Amino acid sequence: MNRSEVLETAKNVISKDRNSQYGEPEDNFKKISELWTAYLGEYITSIDVACMMCIFKIARIKANDEHEDSYVDVAGYIACAAEIAERHKNDNF
């Protein structure tokens, strides 16, 4: 899979497939951030969730660098983080 294919696949996954299954990423990441905050006792933002999911996928790549889905997922998570940051760039969240 080349970089264009990775990005195009990620675009389709985060814009179509996952939205129909889980709703808007921002809403889902907010729910995850609330649960992680309660569990850890440390404030976790939606952007933190997206970045930590990237780290999780990078660990999976380290274990198996031939599994293409992990690369797609990292691209998708970081794109979601960028969108959330853009929506909230004037907020103090």
N, C-alpha and C positions, 0 to 999 in steps of 0.2 A: 504494500500500500504506500503510495507516495504522499507527500505533504498535502497536496491539493485534495486527494481522496480522504485523508484523515480529517481535514477541516470540513469538507463537504459532508462527510458522514456525521461528524459531530454536530454540524448545523442541523441536519435532519433529525438527529436524536433529540437535541435539546429544544428544537422548535416544534416538533410534531409528536414523535413517539412518546417521550417522557411527559410532555404536557398533557397528553390524553390519559396517561396512567396516573400521574401524581399532581397535576395542576401546575401552576406557575412555579418555576424554581425558587423565586424570591420567597414565596409563601412557604414552600416546603423547607427551605433552608432556615427560615425564621423559626419554624416549629422545632427543627433539629437543634438550632442554637439555644432555644429555651430549655430543651431537655438536657443538652450538654452543660449549660450553665448551672442548672439545678444539680446535676450529678457531680460536676467538678467543683462547684462553689466558686467559680471564676466566670466573669462575664465573657461570653462567646458571641460574636456577631455573625450575621449571615455570611459575610465575606470570610470570616475565620472558617466557617463550615466548608465553604467552597475550596479554600486553600488547603485545609486539612484533608479533604477528600482527594485533592491532587497528590498530596504527600502519600496518602494511602495507596493510590494507584501507582505512584512511582515505586513504592515498596513492592507492589505486585510485579512491576516491570523488572525490578531487580531479581525477583525470583524466576520470572519467565519473560525474557525480552522478545519472544516471538508471538505473544498474544496481542493481536492488533487492537482489540477492544479497549485495553488499558490506555493506549495512546489516544484513542478517540475520546475516552472518558476524561483524560486530563485536559484535552483541548476544550471539551464541553464545560467542565467545571470552571476553568479559568475564564472562559467567555461569560459564564453566568456571574462570576465575581465581578468582572469588569462592568457588566450591565447594572448590577446592584450598586456598585460604587458610583456609577454615573447618575443613577436615580437619587442617590442620597448624598451627593457631594457637598451639599450645603447643610446637611443635618449633622447633629452631634450624636450619632447612634453608636 
